[in-house]
Amino acid sequence: MIEFSIKRILVPVDFSAASINALDTAIAMAKQQEAGILLLNVVETSGLSDNSGHNAEETALAMTHHSEQELLSLQHSITERFLMPCEVISASGMVSSTIIKISVSHKADIIIMGTHGSSGFRETLIGLNAFNVVKNAACPVLTVPPEKKWESFKKILFPVRPTPSALEKYDLVRKIIRRGDATIKILGLATDYEKDVDLLKELAGQLNEKAKDDAVEASTYFKVGKNMAEEVLKIAVLMEADLVVITNSIDSLPSSSGQFFVGPYTRYIINHSLFPVLSVKPSGTNEQVEEELQPGRESFTQEMPLYN
């Protein structure tokens, strides 16, 4: 089992309502984890123009100064209201690449960001910047839709595909949910190939055991088909989920059918989810997953409901 620790939460903000909404989620998690907040605003300097006659460099400096003042105001509010550590960084450059760079240099344990924004994030955030951060970040990324607040996670949808390291993301989820006060729906996503179904049963058995140990109520369903991302979001709506957990294995690993789910699957869920999406990058190998699965092979319950 991987021991995840959440002590520093990186929150990119552009001062829009959507990014402040994501910040509220981050603050709630920081309180639960006794973690600190790292606020980041990125001034996107590419294509800057100024009708007042100032050159691009002067404009960038003015924007950076304004960013710093806004960040200091947020920092003061957070430290005064919540009595938690809060650092601020104002940077310039390409938004997604700067977020990645800061997350590495400051050793962020998780990135929490909105899926819509303005200013440096612009309207293309959900299709470009958020996905690029999920794709390239070494740490988990929680993307938060606007308009509704999520300060705790009680109904978790946990899709599982027949890929290596499918179990790892649970070891992070168990850190951010309250034991005895959460339910997990494990959704096995299979193709028509028997090998995928068998592996999913093994994974589901292990996950049920983990949930049981954590006093978390779990149920398991399987879905066999093609448009898996659409199915995930449909079921999230039906169960009124408040968190969807996916593996962001962007470098595609084929299932036994030869299909490559990862890129389109991840992008579609992030782009269309009405609920927060926690993306966890796997670190294990096929052999490691097989070794982890072995103890539960004999004890797995064969009769499970099939979601159709």
C-alpha positions, 0 to 999 in steps of 0.5 A: 500500500502506498502511504499518501500524505497531504501536507501542501496543497497547491491551488492555482487561482485567477481570482474568478468565482470558479477558482475561489470555489476550488479554493474553498474545497482546498481549504476544507481539505487542508483543515481535515489534513492539517495541511498548508495552502500554496496559492499560485497566480500565473500571469500569462504573458504571451500575446500581451498588448497595451493600448496605453503605449506601454510595452509588453514588459511594462504591462507584464510587470503591472499585471504581476504587481496586481497579482501579488496584491490580490494574492496577499489579500487572499493569504491574509484572509485565509490565515486570519479566518482559518489559522492555517499556513498559507504561502503565495506565489505570483509567476508569469509564463504559460499557465499549465506548464508553470503550475507543473513547475511550481508543483514540483519545485515546491513539492505539492502533494495535491493540486486543486483547481477549478475547471473554468476561469478567467484572466490567465486561465481564460475560457479554454481552461477546461479544454486545455490548461486543466487537462494539461495539468492532469496529464503532466502533474506528478501529484494527484489533481482534483478538478472542481466544477464551478457554481456548487461547493464541495467541502466534503466527499461522501458519495464516491464513484470509483471507476476501475478499468483493467489496467495496472495500478488500478488499486493505488488511487484508493490509497489516496481516497481513503485519506480524504474521506471520513470513515463511517460517513462515506460510501463508495460505488466501485464501477468495473469497466470491461470490454467484451473480453473475458480476460478484462472481466476476470481482472476486474473481479480481482480488483473489485475484490481487493477494493471491497476488502480495503473499504471494509477495513476502513469502515466504508460502505462499498458496492460493486457493479460492472459495465461491459461496453464501449463508451466508458467515459459516458457511462461513468458520468451517467452513473455519477449523475444517477447516484448524485456523486460528489467525487469521481476518482480516475487514474490519469494514465495518459501514456496509454496502456491497452486492455486485452482487447487492444483498445486504448482508453486513456487519453479520450477517457480521461479528457472526456470525464474532466471536460464534462463532469458536473462533479469534482474529479480526482485524477491519480497517476499510477506508479506500479507495474503489471507485476506489482499489481499481480502481486498485490492481487494474489492474496484476494483471489481465493476470497473473492465473492463470485456473485456481484450485481451487473450494471446494465 
